[in-house]
Structure formats: structure tokens, C-alpha cells
Amino acid sequence: MSKGSAAPKPGDPGVRTGRAAGPRRGGSRSGRLPRGGRFFRDGAPGGPVLRLFARWVRRPLLPALRLWRRNIQLRIVAGTLLMSLGVVLLLGLVVIGQVRNGLLDAKERAAQSQAAGGFSAAQDRAATTSSAPGQQVGGRTGSSVNWRSTLVEQLASGGQSAFNVVALSLDTDDTASRGVRASGEVDPATSIPADLRLSVAQGADTFQKFTKIHYTSGKASEAGLVIGKRLNDADGTQYELYYLFPLTQEEDSLTLVKGTLATAGLFVVVLLGAIAWLMVRQVVTPVRMAAGIAERLSAGRLQERMKVTGEDDIARLGEAFNKMAQNLQLKIQQLEELSRMQRRFVSDVSHELRTPLTTVRMAADVIHEARVDFDPVTARSAELLGDQLDRFESLLSDLLEISRFDAGAAALEAEPIDLRQVVRRVIGGAEPLAERKGTRIVVVGDQQPVVAEADARRVERVLRNLVVNAVEHGEGRDVVVKLAAAGGAVAVAVRDYGVGLKPGEATRVFNRFWRADPARARTTGGTGLGLSIAVEDARLHGGWLQAWGEAGGGSQFRLTLPRTADEPLRGSPIPLEPEDSRRNREQTAVAHTQEGARRTAVPAQSVGDRTQLSVPPRLPVPAASVDPTALPGSGARVVARAATDGDGGNGNGEREDGTRGR
């Protein structure tokens, strides 16, 4: 920072408090991009692209997700379908596995029996057949080949396409390869696995293996079982004899079982889904009826009742619901009648008291004017009589105004007004009280016009009540009146530094006849209805009257009005919690401490080595919007939701977790 430039203060617009400004510690968070990559943060180029892609993917799914969350019948039926589908799949796998094992075991036993008979017949034929006398050794190979061919034909003739027979020589040279004989156009080279041939050549037992049977005629290959054994031919030469059993029939049977199970499983799943839908409908339909009737009851249609049929649990629930609705209707009618009687009583009494009060006021004025001729005690009594009559008249006026609000007879006479003029009139009327209390009233933000369509009389009454209360409870300290306008709203906040409000009192301060300290004397003759009337005036404008306070730290009351009548409020240009509150001061102190520690940790550089860094412009903080349906004074919490304010205002957007003292 160059010399002569003022350091930004935490309260200045555009400066965030609660967290130290400047670069963060650590190289990974300094904001520099690593080599060969980039950060996909909110400010990085990839951030908006990823958010747009996620929004594009999520948008078609939102209706389905909303239906899934709101429809319990759909969730139960879908869960039933999924669970039954899992059960059917598991059961199908078990059944298919059992059938497959059974078919293979049966085929294997039959094949072993058939092959054992063939091997025995081949061995017997070799034992009974001898070579021709005087035949040369060189001719034994041809005789052996002819013998094997005859043997293969005889053994395969009894198969009737149930199996094929292959005879192979143990030797692998070209001369011995001419002794290969196979039936059924089987390709021995690819149909008999090499490991099976090795086992047969090395052992005298019978060996078997499941494999694929291939044909030389172009016929499609098929799964099969190969059983082989090493034997001796008529010349005493060892050779390999194999039986090849196709598994076509077993595969057809297994396919038929799979199709049957799939059809039956699909039918069972659909049937279970329909049964679940019907069963759940019997429970969900009364619940939906009860929910609809409850909504209509909450809307004021107290004559709604549930239709009850049967004597089961749902019927008892309906009877209990109808009984509750009937009792609720009776109680509400009683309360409405009592409320009407009370409002009428207050209105009638207030009107009836005006006539005797006028007479008493005239007599009191005569006595008050003649008090100079009385003795000191009588003169003081005349003054007290006049003061109490003033308070009595104020109480009657407040009661009449409250009765108008309760009866819905209050009317709004809105016209464009400049709130600065209203504030000046209010401060001028409160100056005598402020001088007696030793309080100074300071106005902030009155440089620009603050115009709104409002009822000047009602707004002045609200501000007069707030300013007088702030002076009375300010313990002689300054009272700050702040005005601001932003977007479609204007606001006036009255801040005092007196006794403040204890936790929980901000939600009760607008109750009728409520006092923070019941033992505290009212020096200005208040009636306890001022804030109640003020919050009703704010509601009549479609605005908010909210309170914040902390014990020993003062309080702040904020009046927010729409610039245009009947325009919904989306936020306030003045934050409800002031910047100089105890919590904000602590956050600012922590931020300054962290900033000082960070600057201390940075090594010093010479002036010549310093590099001028480009600082990006600070964007205005968008104002947060508050739910306009949660009006002040109801005790409900107002949760802020992000929104962009069209007017920058004072740069202080409202973001609060709740409004105290509404």
C-alpha cells in the first residue's frame, strides 16, 4: 500500500468483515494455477461450465424426483417391484443352476456308461483279431489303419447321432497321422483338447472333458462331452479312442426352462406390483383424503369431514379426525364469538368514554387555567389531573385504533412521500424529550431523496414511537436514525445504545401491553400499545417492522416499506443487525488480528523488488431477499434467500437467519 492511501475500514461499503482480506497462506491456496492443470473453482473458467452441465443433466430428472418424494404409493410399489424382481432373479438362478447340474449329471452318467461299453468292445475286438500270417512289418500300419476305420464305423453305428467316435494314433509324425479316423464329419484337431490328449497318452484310465465339438462340413459347433482312453489295436499298437457326446438336447431343455422361468417371473413381478398397488391404495387413499381435508380446514372451511366406512383402523382414524375437526370448529367458533365480543366491547367502551372524557377535559382545563389562584397542593393536583387526562385520551385513541385493526376497518391512504421530511418532523417533536434526557439524535443517509408510496400519518406515528422509545431507553447516549433505499424498498432504522434487549425479548416486544421491565416507570405516559399499533401500520403498508437488540449493547428497530404500494418486498437496504454490534466488532477484531499475523509472516522486500499487482475491482455484494409472506410481529423466523438487488444502495445487503422482535 502506497503512502497516503487510507486503509479500508470494516464498515466501508465493499469491505467484508469477519475474515481477513488478502491472499491466503499456503502455496496451494495462493490463487496461482499449477502447471498442467487448473482449479475448477467458482471463479475459474471451468466452474460455470460444470454448473451448467450439472443443471442441464438434473433438469429432466426434477419432475421424476419431485413425484418420487411426494408419492408414497409410488415408492412402496416401486420398492415392492424391485424386491420381488430380486427374489425372482435369485430364485431363477438357483432353479436354473439345479436343472443345469441335473441335466449334465444325467448326461455324464449316460455318456460314461456308453463310452465304457465302447472301450470294452474295442479291446475285445483287438484281442480276438490277429494279423495275417507272413505279413510284413511295413504293412502293419495300413492294416492297423483299416482296422481302426472298421472299428470307428462299427462303434459309431450304434449311436444314431447320439455320439461320434474318433480314433487317433499316439505318434505325431506324418505317417501315424494317416491313422486318424472320425465319424460324423467331426474335426478331431479342434474338437479334442490338447490337455485331454496329453492325459490320455500318459495314463491308462478313462479321461473326460466338456468342450466345443467342431465339424469339417461347416456345421455349427456345439457344446459336448469328450471321453477318451488309450487302447491297443490288433497289431498291439497303442492308439487313442474318443467318444464325443453333443449336449444339444440338454441345451434345448435348459433354454426351455429359462424361458418358462422368465415368463413366470415376469408375471409374478407384475402381479405382486398390482397387489402392492391395491393394498397400498387402501391405506394411502384415506391418508390423502385426510391431508386434503386438513388443508381445507386450515383454509377456514371448518365444515369439512372425512367419509368413514367400516370398523377397521382407518375407520377409527377417520372418526377421530372428524371428532377433532368438530371440536376444533366449536372452539374456533367460540373464540371468534369471544373475539367479536371483546372487539365490540373495546370499541363501545372507547366511544362511550369519549363523552364523559370530553366533559372532564373541559372541567380540567378550567381548573388548570385557574391553578394560580390555588394553594400549592391544589395547583399540583390540577397539573397531575391534566397530565393523566392526556394519557387517558392517548389510551382511548390507541384502543380505538387497535379495534379498527382487529375489525379490518383500517384504510391506507398512500401517496408519494419523502421519508426525510417525516423523519425531520418526528425528530422536531422528540427534541424536548431528548434535551431532558441529554440525548443527541443523529440522522444518517438523508443526502438523497427516500421516496415511497405510503400513508404519511401512519409512517410518522411509527417513527415517532420508535424515536421516542429510543430516547427514553437510550440512557442519555446518541440515537442514530438511518435512511436508505435500494431496489424496490426503502428503510428507516432507529439505533440506540441503551439497555438493549435480552435474548428472546425481541420476539415479544411487539406484543400488546408488553414491557421489558414491568417495574420501570413511564416518564412519557406510554400506554403499552405503541409498538403493537406500529407493527399493524407496517403490515397495512405491506412492509416489515423488525427489532434487534443485545443486553447492554442497545437495540435497533427497522421499518422497511415497498417503494410502490402493493409491491412485495424482497429485502431491506439496511441490515437488521447493525455493523457496530458486539458480534460484528469481535469478528472485525479477529479479522484484523489474522491480517496482522499474515503481514508479519510475509518476508520484507526492498522497494526496488516490489512488483505492482493488478487488483481486480470489488463487486457489490448482492442483497439477500427475505420471504415476504413472513410478516413481522408474528414471531415466525424469516430465512434469507439469495437475490440480486437492482440498486446498489449502500452496499449492505441483508442476510439474516432470523428477524428478532417482529
Secondary structure, 3 states (H helix, E strand, C coil): CCCCCCCCCCCCCCCCCCCCCCCCCCHHHCCCCCCCCCCCCCCCCHHHHHHHHHHHHHCCCHHHHHHHHHCHHHHHHHHHHHHHHHHHHHHHHHHHHHHHHHHHHHHHHHHHHHHHHHHHHHHHHHHHCCCCCCCCHHHHHHHHHHHHHHHHHHHHHCCCCCCEEEEEECCCCHHHHCCCEECCCECHHHHCCHHHHHHHHHCCCCEEEEEEECECCCCCCEEEEEEEEEEECCCCCEEEEEEEEECHHHHHHHHHHHHHHHHHHHHHHHHHHHHHHHHHHHHHHHHHHHHHHHHHHHCCCCCCCCCCCCCCHHHHHHHHHHHHHHHHHHHHHHHHHHHHHHHHHHHHHHHHHHHHHHHHHHHHHHHHHCHHHCCHHHHHHHHHHHHHHHHHHHHHHHHHHHHHHHHCCCCCCCEEEEHHHHHHHHHHHHHHHHHHHCCCEEEECCCCCCEEEECHHHHHHHHHHHHHHHHHHCCCCCEEEEEEEECCEEEEEEEECCCCCCCCHHHCCCCCCCCCCCCCCCCCCCCCCHHHHHHHHHHHCCCEEEEEEECCCEEEEEEEEECCCCCCCCCCCCCCCCCCCHHHHHHHHHHHHHHHHHHHHCCCCCHHHCCCCCCCCCCCCCCEEECCCCCCCCCCCCCEEECCCCCCCCCCCCCCCCCCCC
